[in-house]
């Protein structure tokens, strides 16, 4: 499944959110093993970095990761268009503009959530990228920032991006407080307002609208998919990745059984072997796998082995096998 189509009220989409320092290529390869349907996102990559930096390092990925979206950061339409055009040469299935990150880094660069205050500029950014790429161009935003009225702020932003041709709007159902809260606090303290996003969808039935923020499980995901076109999970999918094993069956009705844990570990051992042969570190991979057996007997020992042994200079995929031995006897043969 490589090609991605955004069709309001028709093809529902489940996505794993872009998360800085987390959703790198190793994380995405791991997540893809568990769900063929999930749309995966890169970490945010700043347009200037793509234009002037090491493009292969920033943009290369494993072919198995499709469907895969690149999230861009920036506020200069010309630079975003240039970065998007470069990225498409690498085969990404979607270009997404970050209008929701509240970190100090994006505030100093006047992009991310700061752009909620400049909907017309966001629209120009979308239009510039649409002119140079043939894949979907989407926006991920908040419902507002600081003292903004969320009704006005989200309506203004959505109207601008749709008029400029955006294919989808993914909305994190919280405000971002750029003054007074840290990026971490911005993920929890501002209250969730799912109703605001549901209302936006009800008022714009011809537009694709996905919802993000605080969704805890696939039951809630299904409920949101009844009111929106897409649902996006972030920290839950990262810290308890086994939830992804059931996405295709529970949300999309696929009849294929969830991938057995033993197959996940075998694939990740092979993947780690290849990464190590290229000079990589085992910890680059295993840090994303810490939560795989959350809540299961033996999970603590599994985590301890990965945490303490993966960082060693001579660490090999045998560390993964050793860690898995702490839990495998508590997993049924088909799990």
C-alpha positions, -999 to 999 in steps of 0.1 A, spaced: 0 0 0 20 30 -12 -5 54 -28 -25 75 -4 -59 89 -12 -77 114 11 -115 111 5 -138 127 30 -164 104 45 -151 74 26 -117 60 32 -109 62 69 -73 67 79 -54 56 110 -21 73 116 8 73 140 17 109 148 50 126 139 70 128 172 103 145 175 132 121 186 108 91 184 94 84 149 127 79 131 132 53 104 139 25 129 107 32 148 87 33 116 101 0 104 91 -15 137 56 0 136 51 -11 100 56 -48 110 25 -46 132 2 -27 108 0 -26 71 -28 0 71 -14 27 94 -2 59 78 33 66 93 49 101 97 85 112 100 97 134 127 94 171 117 122 181 93 129 218 89 128 229 53 162 247 56 178 215 67 167 197 36 178 225 13 212 230 29 219 198 48 226 161 43 195 151 24 202 113 24 205 114 62 173 134 66 151 118 40 162 82 33 140 54 47 131 18 43 108 9 14 87 -12 38 75 20 56 50 31 29 25 47 32 48 73 46 43 111 51 71 136 55 63 164 80 80 197 72 86 226 94 89 262 81 70 293 72 86 305 40 65 293 10 94 292 -14 116 272 9 88 248 18 81 243 -19 118 236 -26 121 212 3 88 194 -8 101 190 -43 133 175 -31 115 152 -7 92 138 -35 123 126 -53 127 102 -24 92 88 -29 72 101 0 35 96 -2 24 129 15 39 162 25 25 175 58 31 211 72 36 214 110 13 241 124 10 226 159 44 221 175 49 246 204 86 240 211 111 268 217 128 258 185 98 264 163 89 296 182 123 310 175 119 302 139 83 315 138 67 284 126 49 254 141 21 264 163 30 301 158 15 298 124 -20 294 140 -19 332 142 -11 336 105 -37 315 85 -31 334 53 6 326 54 -2 289 60 -25 290 30 4 304 9 27 277 21 2 250 11 -3 266 -23 34 268 -30 39 231 -22 8 221 -42 23 237 -72 54 215 -72 43 181 -60 16 156 -71 11 138 -38 -13 151 -11 -3 182 8 -18 183 43 -16 204 75 -14 193 111 -25 221 135 -39 229 170 -74 242 177 -58 275 186 -29 291 206 -29 312 238 -60 335 241 -73 327 206 -110 319 203 -109 284 190 -140 288 169 -125 317 150 -89 304 149 -96 270 136 -123 282 111 -99 308 97 -70 284 94 -91 256 78 -107 279 53 -74 293 42 -58 258 37 -87 244 19 -90 273 -4 -54 268 -13 -59 231 -21 -49 212 11 -59 176 9 -65 171 46 -64 188 80 -52 169 110 -62 187 142 -47 181 176 -77 188 198 -59 211 223 -47 247 223 -10 253 224 1 278 251 32 295 237 36 316 268 39 299 302 39 262 293 68 239 282 64 217 251 59 187 275 32 205 294 15 215 262 9 178 255 -11 174 287 -22 206 305 -44 224 279 -77 206 280 -88 184 252 -118 196 231 -128 168 208 -161 185 203 -145 214 185 -129 190 160 -161 170 156 -180 203 150 -155 213 123 -161 181 105 -199 184 108 -197 218 93 -173 208 65 -185 174 53 -167 176 19 -133 180 36 -110 154 51 -105 161 88 -85 139 111 -83 141 149 -53 138 172 -46 142 209 -50 120 240 -66 91 221 -59 61 244 -69 30 225 -85 15 195 -120 17 210 -117 55 212 -101 55 178 -132 38 163 -155 62 181 -136 92 166 -136 76 131 -174 77 134 -172 115 136 -140 123 116 -122 109 86 -90 100 104 -76 93 138 -40 98 148 -23 82 179 9 95 193 25 86 227 2 56 233 13 40 200 49 47 209 49 36 246 26 6 240 33 -3 204 16 -37 206 -17 -18 201 -7 -15 164 -9 -53 160 -47 -50 161 -53 -19 140 -59 -36 107 -83 -61 122 -103 -39 146 -105 -7 126 -104 -20 91 -119 -55 93 -89 -73 78 -91 -111 84 -54 -117 86 -43 -125 121 -21 -101 140 16 -107 134 30 -131 161 55 -116 186 80 -142 176 79 -129 140 83 -93 151 114 -102 171 129 -123 142 123 -94 118 138 -69 142 169 -91 148 174 -93 110 169 -55 107 193 -49 136 220 -71 120 218 -50 88 220 -18 108 250 -29 127 268 -40 95 265 -3 84 281 9 116 250 16 136 242 10 172 218 -16 185 203 10 208 192 31 178 166 3 173 159 -12 207 150 21 223 118 20 203 109 -15 214 110 -10 252 72 -9 256 64 -39 233 53 -62 261 38 -36 284 17 -51 311 28 -87 304 46 -110 328 83 -107 323 80 -73 307 102 -56 334 130 -81 328 127 -76 291 130 -38 295 159 -41 318 179 -62 294 173 -39 265 181 -8 285 213 -21 301 228 -42 273 219 -24 240 242 5 248 273 -16 250 298 -13 222 297 -49 212 259 -53 216 245 -77 190 209 -88 180 214 -115 206 204 -89 232 169 -88 216 167 -126 217 178 -127 254 152 -100 263 124 -118 244 132 -150 264 120 -132 295 84 -130 281 80 -156 254 69 -184 277 40 -162 288 28 -156 253 6 -182 235 20 -199 205 -1 -178 181 3 -144 198 
